[in-house]
């Protein structure tokens, strides 16, 4: 017979330390795990109360999600590669690390007419008239690789939206890991004179898209699922 008393005590402590929102979210997740047949109905209560039971089911869901979305990511890499083949690579050099996204967009003096930047946690945003930043073109955004707090959001000009169809949703799901880069890309940018002096228009002419590995995608999905548990106290 299994010894359940210690586990029951630990579970009570875990439930006591989580917020009402966390608990409600966890109940909903465990119900989904039963629905998607990675958890038995009889283990549903234990899933809510015991972190290891929850994690075992979450790992199965994360694996399934990674397997489902990975063909979309590899297809996006294949499609966007065509845009990279059309540009003249000789005119694009890496933008100096001294130039961040704000200075690039607000002060065009000294900015090369063609450059590339490497970004991680990539997301795609469709055209919109709503919100604080309306834009008429699809945009690509992300954090510059190896440079803290340098976030870019650029209009896409040389790549059609069909080239990253569905990747916008998948990359958004992968963009919030605390440890892994999610979707990555090298974006090739043209700086053209803008309607306001010294403020260039920056347009992405090509995208070299790099998906995470399938194992990284699984880890990111698992990290997202496990966010329903309160952080462990520092030892």
N, C-alpha and C positions, 0 to 999 in steps of 0.2 A: 504494500500500500504506500502511496506517495505521502511524504510529510508536507502537509499544506500549511501548518500553523505559521512557520517563519515567513513563508511567502505571503500569507494573508496579512501579517503584521506590516511587512514592507509595503504591501499594496495600499494599506490604509494610510501609511505615512505619505506615499506618493500622491494619493487622492487629496489628502489634507493640504499638500503644498501647492497644488495647482489652482489656477483661477477658475471661476465658473465658465468663462469663455473657452479656456483650454479643455476643460472636462467635456463641455458640449461638443467642441470640435472633435475630440477624441471619440466620443460616442458615435458621432456621424461617420468618422473614418472607419471605425470597427464595423459599423453597419454596412459600409461599402465593401469592406474586405470580405464579409460574408456573401454579399451580393455577387462579387466577382470571383467567388469560390477560391480564395486564398486563405480563408479562415472558416472553421466549422462553426455552426450556430451554437454548439455547446461551449465553445471557447470565447464567445463574444464578451461575456462579463469579465473574464480574465484578461482579455485584450484591453479593455478599458482601464483595468486596475494595475496590470503588470507590464512594465516597460519591455521586458524581453519577449513576451508573447506578442505584444504590439509590433516590436521590431521585426520579428520573424515574418509576420504577415506583410508588414510594410516593405520588407526586402523583396518579397515575391512580387508585390505590385510595382515596385521601382524597376525590377528586372523586366517585367512585362511592358511597362511604359517605354523603357529604353529600347527594347526590341521593336516596338511599334513605331517609334518616331525616327529611328536611325535611318531607314531608307529615305525619308524626307530630307534629312541633313546631307546625306551623300549625294542625293540628286541635286540639291542646291549647290553643292561644291562643283558638280559637273557642269551645271548650267551657267553659273557665274564665271567659270573658267573661260568661257567664250569671250566675255567682255575684256578679260585681261589679255587675250591673244590679239585684240584689235588695236591696242594702244602702242605707242612708241615708248618702250621702256627706257630708252636712253635719256629722255627728257625728264623723267621722274626720279627724284632722289629723296631720301628720307628727310622729313622735316626735323630741324634741329630741336633737341629736347628743351632748349631755352625758349622756344615759342610754344605757348599753350593755346588752347582753343579760344580763349577770350581775346588774347592779343592778336590771334590770327584773324578773327572775325571783325575786330574793331579797329585794327591798325594794319592796313595793307602795305605800309612802307617797309621795304626790305623782305617782304614775303615772296618766295619764288613763285613763278607763274604755274609751275607744276610740282607736285610733291606727293609723297605718300605717308600715311601714319598707320601704325598697327594698333588695333583696338580689341578689347576683350569685353565679355558680358554684352555682346552685341544684341541689339534689338532693332526691329524695323517698325516704322510708324507710317500709316496710310495718310493721304491728304485729309485735311479737316479745316472747317471754318470755325470750330468751337475751341473753347479753352483759352489759356493765356498765350499760346504760341500757334496761331493758325498758320497753315502752310499748304501750298498748292501742289507740292510734289511729295512723292514717297521720300522718307528720310531713313538714314541709318545712324544709329548712335552706339556709344560704348565708352568704356574707360581706356585711356591710352596705356598700352602695355608698359609696365615697369615705371610709370610716372604717376605718383599718387595724386588723386583729386584733379585729374585733367580729363574732363568728360567732354566728348564730342557729339554733336548732332548735326548731320550734314544732309543737304538735298541730294537726291540721286538723279543723275541726268543720263548717264550712258548705259544704264542697265534697266531692263524692263521689269515690271512687277511680277510677270510670270516666271522670271528667273528665280525668285525667292518665294514663290507661292507656297503657303503653309509653313514655311520656315519662320515667318514672322511670329506665329503663335508658338511654335516649338522653342525658338530662341528666347522668347519672353519667359517661358517656363524654366529655362536653364540659366537665367540671368541673375539669379539672386543667391548664388552660393557664396559662402564666406571664405571658401578655400580654393575653389576651382574656377577656371575662366569662362565656362560655358561656351557659347559660340564665339569664334574669333574671326577677324578679317583684316586684311591689308586693303585699305581704301586709297585709290589713286585719285587725287584731287586737282582740279584746275581752279586757279584763282583769277577771276575776271573782274574788270572794273565794275563797281556797283553804282547805283543811282545816287548814293551819298559818298562824297569825297572821302577817301582814305578807308572806306568800308567795302572790301571786296566781296563779290559773290563767290562762294565756295561751292563747287559742284563735283560730285563723285562721278567720275567717268568710267571706273572699273572697280570691281570688287573681287579680291581673291579670298574666298570664303573657306574657313577651316573649322569643321565641326569638332566637338570634343570626341574622344574615343567613346565607344559604347559603354565601357566600364565607368568612365567619368560621368556620362549621362546618368547611369544607374546610381552612382554615388550622390549626384545632385538631387535626383528625385527622392532618394532615401533621406537625404538631409532635410528636404522640404517636408516629408512625411513626419520625421522625428521632431520637427519644430513644435509639434503638439504636446511635447513633454517639457516640463520646466527644466532649465539648465541644472546640471549637477553642481552642487556646492563645491568650491575649491577645497582640495584636501590639504 
